[in-house]
Amino acid sequence: MTTLLIQTENSPLTVNLPAIAPMTPAQFYEFCLANRDLRIERTASGDVIIMPPAFADTGNRNFNIAAQLWNWTEQDGTGIGFDSSAGFTLPNGATRSPDASWIKLERWQTLTEAQKASFAPICPNFVIELRSSSDTLTSLQDKMKEYIANGTVLGFLIDRKNRTVHLYRPQQEPTILHNPETVSGDPELSGFVLQMAKIW
């Protein structure tokens, strides 16, 4: 059975489709191609999550996050960055689209051109998730734990509602920063500092 989780303004709306078997990776890819205007993810169990487009203010904050990551990536030169439109197939089978992410160049170059042109079968080294008005904190915390379990070495969960940033690293409890002006990516992303003024 396939379950569609449709994210509304306040919470996900679950639609069960009992006659439909879980999509194969190829079918999910075709489904996403046929619905390019939707933000779609898939859980490790095969449930499909359809999210609404980001509101304008969230989109602006995502833009500022991606721009700062791009600037550092260009100066650092050891990896490549991605915005929220990029989807990745994690080792557990989930397909996720972080709000911003970064992958070491040496890992990215191990993929074939066909893999890069799809939902690349790789978990980013670094991810950022920005909580929007339709996101629950618990769901984003679970997503961050999933990234870490699948190979992410550093994750920022930005909770604007509570003005906190949760830092995730493997085999550590999350560190919570309260109303920080900046958030450092050291030592995993040497020299990367996220300025929070335009994100709050």
C-alpha positions, 0 to 999 in steps of 0.5 A: 500500500502506498501512503501519500502524506500531503503537507498542509499549512498546519499539518500533514494530510494522509491519503491511503491508496490501498490498491497501489503498491509502493513505487519503485525508484524508477516509478517515483522518479517518473512521478516527480517528473510528472509533477515538477511543480510539487515538492516531493519526498519519500520515506524509507518505508515508501510513503510519498510526502507532498509539500506545498510550495514555500511561502515567500518569506521562507523562500527568501530565507532559504535563498539567503542560506543557499547564497551564504553556502555558495559563497563559502563553497566557491572559496573553499573548493573542496565540495559542491553545494545544492539548494532546496530543489535537489533530491538525494536517495539516502542509503536507507531508500528515502528520497530527501531534499534538504533546504541546503546541502553540501557534498565533498567533491571526491564523493560526488565524483564517484557517481555516474553522470546518470546518477547525478542527473537523477535523485543522486544515491548519496547522502550529503555531508552537510545539510540545513533544514529551515523550519517553516510554518507547516513543519513540526519541530518533531518531524524535522528532528526525525529528519535530521536524525535520519540524515546523520544515520545515513552519513551526514556529518553535520546538520543545522536545524533552524527553528525560527519560531523559537529562535534556536539552531540545533546542531547535529553530529554523529554519535552526539546529542544535538547542541542547541544554540539560542538566538545566535548571531552566527553559526559555525560549521567548524571543524567539518566545514572549515571556515563556514559561518552562517550569518543569522540576521537575514534568516531570523 
